[in-house]
Amino acid sequence: MKPKRIRRRFIIFKIEGSLKDSQVDRIILECFLKFYGIKGIMDIMPTLAFYDKERSIGILEVKHDKVKQAKSCLILCSYVKSIGILILRVTGTLRKARAIASSLGY
């Protein structure tokens, strides 16, 4: 019997302000660690799939059944780190997420 593949969702978000790629990844992981701990990070499995520096739009990859927890952590992260994070959309494929991110006029 083949093992089940991990189903993923992609959260498209925008950061108000200018940050580098490594800063965005570090800030998101710090917030997940602070709010959910190591077990939460292993359950949600957040991964920064894409980040556009010029438009400050990123795509966060998470497990399909943990989207609500990931969205709440991103919202709380914006309050704790004093940076604005807007959640724009959630999709099921990276191709669709990149298409949406490139078509947004922010």
N, C-alpha and C positions, 0 to 999 in steps of 0.2 A: 504494500500500500504506500503510495506516495505521500509525503508530508504536505500539509496544506500550505499554500503560499500565503504570504502576508498581504492582506488587502490594505491599500494606502489611500489617503485623501490628501489633497493639496490645498493649503490655506494661502490665499493671496492677501498680502497686507502691504500697507504703506506706512513709512516712518516719516513723521514731521521733523525735519532737521536733516543734517548731513552726517552720516557715519560711514566708516570704512567697512569692508566685508567682514574682516576679522572681529571688529567691534560688535557688529550685529549678531554674529554667531555666538560670541562670548556672552553678550547681554541676554540673549534668549536662553542659552543653557544655564546661566546663573539664576535666572528667574524660575525656570523649571525645577532646578535643584532646590531653590529656596521654598517654593510652594508645595512641591510634591516629593522631594527627596530623591534618592537614588532609585528606589523601587518605582516611583512614578515616572522617572525618565526611562527606565527599562520597559514600563508598560506602554507609555505613549510613543516612545522612540522618535523624538523630534529631530529632524534633519533639515538644515537650510539647503534647499535644492537649487535655488537661484536667487540672486540679488543684483539689481540694476542700480549702480551708484548715482547715475545722472538723475534718474527719476525717483529714487529711494523706494522702489517697489521690490518686494521679495516674495518668495514662495517657500512655505514651510511644509515639509512632508511629515505626516503623522499616521498612526494606525487608524483604521476606519471607524472603530468603535470608541475612540478617545478624542473625537473632534471637539466635543463640548468642553472637555477639560483643557485642551490646548488653546481654544479660543479664550476661555476664562483666564488662563495664565498669561496670554498676550495682553489682555486688557489690564490685568493687575500689574503686569510688567510696566505698562505705560505710566501707571500711577507711582510705582516705587522708584523707577529710574528717571522720572521726570522727562520722558521723551514721549511724543505722541505716536501711538501705534493704532492705525485704523485697519480693521478687518474688512476687506472688500468683497471677497467671495470664496466659496469652497467648491472644488471640483474633484473629479475622480481620476483624471489622467494628467500627467505632466504636460503633454502636448496641448491640451485644452487650457491648462493654467498659463502656459507661456503665451498662448494666443490671446487670452484675456488680458494678461499683464501688458502685452505689447500694444493692445488696442485701447487701453485706458488713456485718457487725455490728461492725466495729472501732471 
